[in-house]
Amino acid sequence: MSSLNKKFPRLLPTPIKKGMKASDLIDSSFKAYNGGRLAEAGRLLSEKMLASDGTVGMSLTGALTPAGLGRAAIIPLLKAGFVDWIISTGANLYHDLHFGLGMHLFSGSPFLDDVILRKEGVIRIYDVLFDYDVLLDTDAFVRQAIQGNEFQRTMGTDEFHYLLGKYVYQRERQLGIRETSVLSAAYQYGVPVFTSSPGDSSIGMNVAAMSLRDSKLQFDTNRDVNQTAAIVYAAKSAKKTSSVFILGGGSPKNFMLQTEPQIQEVMGIEERGHDYFLQCTDARPDTGGLSGATPAEAVSWGKIDPDNLPDCVVCYADSTITLPLLTAYALDRVKPRKLKRLYDKRDAMLETIRAQYLRHGSVAKITHRTDVSAPKRGRSGRSVTGAARKKAGVSSKAKK
């Protein structure tokens, strides 16, 4: 008998049975290749990222909300307290509005004639179809909403989406529908929602058009950069974990991960990186694209704590497959958490990191870098090593 049985679990899946729950199916049958990575992702999410009141940030890239995944998966995660803050493409937030406004999207086919669709006034997102009026009516809703006095100033995108979410929530109530819009749910549950490229969507296009009508609404991207770093620093300085749950890649992925270099490299505050990294992507790392960049590469930037690299999981699979499965897994394996309502604490968190930056930062070159070879600091500030690390629950190995 080789030593394998001492190091690895035996690959002997349980036969699939009628009526199995998704979480049991994943644990019992997803044993190898990206199925195995998905099972590891489920355990990482439920056993570590959501444990010990850690803060979980989610980034959204790709057309997830048009596919209905806002209502199907993202809102249940927000409601359960499993996602504490979000960075999304503007497009996902724009198409999310269709659902909150009671508009109709349809499951179609990717093999339709787009010239005919154009003539008939039908929009296609791969196999999702909707009338052109859905865009026009959503645009009108955005323009009418941002005419309000509360929008006539400069603000971060999290505040903008909070205010817009309030209007969507009110429209849902008028229509007698509920839990259809991510922005509405984020407003209700106090979840900050940022976008890394506010001009790169139909929401931003309508904001830009209204500026020609003398709207005073402007996006404060500086605040977004500092506010997202403040969320991470608030978790880490309280000795809690900071986790990233990345769907796709792109700009939202980097905007979420750059919070740690902003703290360490730019602000000069000693930190080690995010604790847990979970990404679902179909992008390869060898093409040089950001979407496929691995957590190991992120360690060199200070984005990921090197001690926790074995706990990082990349599942190379479509988010429209992995997100529903991981949502079902987490909801079955973990009890709902108390909502952090980070939006309500945004000003306090920003002031805290501002004070630390003014204490440690410099206009000149930062002269230090976190010594990752040094032992971690415990809650009392003392080093945590050996048995003390185990007693404190600090592990550098992933559960198998």
Summary of the structure (lengths in Angstrom):
residues: 400
radius of gyration: 22.1
end to end distance: 20.6
largest distance: 77.3
contacts: 1300
relative contact order: 0.15
helix: 52%
strand: 12%
